[in-house]
């Protein structure tokens, strides 16, 4: 179901959010215009989720972003893949590694630990659980807390993917906009 984007939101909170998005990414992100402008409480939830992702996890931020990117890839959310790639650039990380998600098992750019994160995301998005092989591999690389955090990142990314896809929200091209600016 496509909804017409809201270009002039009501309320100071959403106007500030639109301004921040334009300043940060070079565009007002489509979910803000389609979903959050219609229900600002959902915007508050999105801000809280992203705050936990960036400030409350012990998991390395690069691994967290890789889990987000892999989850978006396996769930088929082009918007979220593009946004995560832009976030990788903003964190001064190498976005080329994201191109290897589809062939992660043979990638020379990804460490075994990074390959494990992608394997976990693949298993959980497809089957809602890890295979025994993936569990054994995860035990080699991650503490129990890190596994919990990886699962939470996958779950939270799946929430965003599931919110965007029914509204046919596609890539905003923010990766390209950020790449040109930096």
N, C-alpha and C positions, 0 to 999 in steps of 0.2 A: 504494500500500500504506500503510494507516494503521497506525502504531505507537502504543501507549498512552504518553502522556507520563510521564516519570519525575519525580515531585514531590520525592523525597528522595534526592538523589544520594549516591553513595559517594565518599569521599575529600575531603580538605580543599580541593584545587584546584577541584573542581566546586562545592562548597558556597560558596566565595568567589566564584566566577563567578556563581552564582545570586544571591547577595547583591548583587553589583555591578550585575547586570542590573535587579534590582528597584529599587535605589537610583537608577540612571540613567534607566530608562524607565518605572518604575512597575509593571512586570510582569517575570516571568522569561520571556525570549523562547522561543518554542516550539522553534526549532531546538536550543536548549540542552537542553531537556527531552526531545526526541525523538532527536536525532542525537548531540550531544556528550556527554550523560550516558552513552551506551553506548560511546563511544570517545573518551577524553580527548585522544588524540593529534590527532584532527581539530579539537578545540577549540584546541589549540596552533597548528595551521596557520591557523585562522580569525583568531586573535589576531595572528599574524605578518603575514598579508595586510592586516589593518586597520592595523597599525602602519606598514607600508610606505605604504599609502594616505594616512595622516595625517601622516607624518613624513619620508618619503624622496622624495617627488615634488616636482619644481619646478612642476608644473602647478598653477594656481590651484585652491584647495580647492573653490570654487564650481563651477568647470568639472568637476572630478573628481566631485562629488556629482551634477551634472547628467548626466554620462555614466553614472553608476550608475543614476540614476532612469530615464533613457531606455532603458538596457539591460534593466532590470527590466520596464518597460512593454512593450517589444517582445517580450521572452521570456514575458510573462504571469505574472510572479511577484508576486502581491498582497502577500505578506509583505515582500518586499524593497522594493517601492514604498513601503509604509507606513513601514518602518524608515528608508529614505533620507529621506523627508519629515520624520520626527522628528529625524534628524541635521541636516537643514537648519535646523530651528528651534533646535536646541541650539547651532548655529554663528551664531545671530543673523542668519540670511539669510531672504529672502522666499520662503516656500513656495508662494505663488500662481503663481510662474513654472512650477512643476512641472505645473500644470494645463494648461499650453499645449503639452505635449510632443506630443500627438496632432495639433495644428494648428500646429506650430512654424514652418512656412514663412510663415504669415500673422500670427504673433503680434507685437503691438506691444510686449509686455513683455520679449521676448528680444532681445538684441543679435545682430548677424550672426555674431559669434564663437560665441555660445551656440547659435544655430541650426545652425552648422557642426558643433558637438560632437554635437548630436542627430542630424543627418544621418549622421555617421560611425557612431554607435551603430545607427541604423536599417539602414544598409547592411551593417555587419559582422554584426549579429544575423541578418539575413535571408539574406545571400549569402556571409558569411565573408570579404568583401573590400569595399573601397570602389569605387564607380563612378568612371570617369574624371572626371566632373564634380565629384564630392566630393573626389577627390584634388587637383584644381586649386584648389578652394576652401580645402582644408586648408593647402595651400602658402602661400596668402595670409595666413592667420591664425596658423599655428603653426610653430615650429622642428621639425626632425626629432626631437629629443629629446621635445618635447611630443606629437608624433604617436605616438611609441612609448609614452609614458606613457598617452595616451588609449586606445590599443589594449590596454595591460595592464589598465587599469581595466575596460574592457569585458570582457576575458577573465576577470578575477577575479570580476566581478559575474555573468557567465554561469556560472561554477563554483558560486557560492552559489545562483543560481536553479535550476540543475540538481540540486543537492543537496536543495533544499527541495521542489520541485514533485512528485517521485515519491512523497513521503511525505504529500502533500496538505496541506502546511503553508500556511495562509492568514494573512491579516493578524491581528496581535495587537491592533490598535487603538492602538499606541503613539503614533502621531501625535496622536490625540485626547487621550491621557493627558498627553502633554507640553504640548499646547496649553492644557489646563486649568490646569496647574501654573504656566505662565509668564504 
